[in-house]
């Protein structure tokens, strides 16, 4: 379930099924932050299309962070992701 937390909208599935597991909860918080960033980038990209290349770089960064998160899950680690970890501490799950 923790891996699904890093696959866009599937973070909701992880939250609904295993929200009482501290390991999954840690990764769900980070997954929510990444998903929120993806939604904001998508909306901003649609509104300000001249900046589309910048938004594509941010989307690439969220993809890379998701892959790093999945690697941490596969190793059984609870490491905060760069730039996302500090925001995920404020997410109430």
Buried (B, 14 or more C-beta within 10 A) or exposed (E): BBBBBBBBEBBBBBBEEBEEBEBBBBBBBBBBBBBBBBEEBEEBBEEEEEEEEEBEEBBEBBEEBBEBBBEBBEEEEBBBBEEBBEBBEEBEE
